[in-house]
Every structure is written in C-alpha cells, then in structure tokens.
Amino acid sequence: ISLKELTRFRTFLVDNISDYKRKAIVVLDKIFPEYDKVFSDTFGKTSKQILTKYPLPKDILNEDLEYLADVLATSSKGRLGYFKAQELQTLAKNSFGIKYATDALSMEIKSIIQTIDYLQSQVHELDEKIAILLRSLDTTIETIPGIGPILGAIIVSEIGDINRFSHASKLVAYAGIDPTVKQSGEFTGTKNSM
C-alpha cells in the first residue's frame, strides 16, 4: 500500500510539473517569445538559472555581456559562455514580447521556475524512497529490460499480489491490454482495440 501511494503521488507531482512548464511557456510567449531558440531545453539547469536571474528581455540587455557569459559558463559547467550570451542579448534586443505588465509577469515566471525546481526535488526524493521500498520487496521486476525502479514499482504496486491471478490472460485482462475481437455471425472486425 505504501508503494502504491508513493507511486501515485509521484505521478501527481510529475503531472503538476508538466502543468507548470506549460504555464511558463505561456508567460514566456508573452514576454520573450524568442527565448525557446536559445536553449535546447527551456527547463534545463542553465536556462532555469537565466530565467530566475533575468526573467525579462530588458534584464538581459541591462546586464554586462561579460558577466552574463560568466553566469552561463558557471551554470553550464563551461559548455556555454560568450557566444550564447551574445545570442541571448541579440534576441532580447529584437524581441517583440509585450512591454506592459512586465513586473507582474517577471514575478510570475520566477515563481513558476522556483515551483518547478521544488517539485522536481520532491520527485527526486520520492524516487529514492520508491527504489528502497521496491528493493525491500525482493522482486525480480527490474531484471526485465527497460524496467527500472520507478516503472517496476508502479507495476508491482498496481498489480498487488500476482498469485490472485490464476492465469496470465487474467492479468492481461486486468491490465486492460488484451485486444477485443468484434464478431457476429460471419462478420469479424479487423480494427481491434485495447
């Protein structure tokens, strides 16, 4: 029961993170629509650092180019630097984002990024607890290729005691992954669904 509660709560947190990311994209589209061209992952560590420190294009423009390059280099562990800072300032200078209500939107984007960081730390903490709980059950589910501790925990916790299924087909039916065949008389449907 503990494992099921933790995995379901983890799913809830991951869904919340996705919601906050969508909200961040909406705000960014208003204030700095060109931002998504700068980083391959808008919610990667370096990008989140920039958004927290410089949520508006004018904040990026008001920063010294060398200092901005240092911030990028530090947060990206040396992968990014001067050229990325130049690109960021050029896009900020030519941005067609809105210029009104920027104080509110600046606060909003900072708050959203902080919330995403917090939720991600909670998911990481849950991942550790879930892995410990799963291993305490002494199950072999992780020996299946592609099944790690989280997916394994979800499967084990949702199935429960596997011995309650007298046959594999009953487990497949319980999971809802058995295709149903539509037929009547001489008609047999060709479009079967799960």
PyMOL commands that set and color helices and strands:
alter all, ss='L'
color gray80, all
select helices_A, chain A and resi 2-31+33-37+45-53+57-61+65-75+82-93+102-136+141-143+149-159+162-164+168-175
alter helices_A, ss='H'
color red, helices_A
select strands_A, chain A and resi 183-184+187-188
alter strands_A, ss='S'
color yellow, strands_A
deselect
rebuild
show_as cartoon
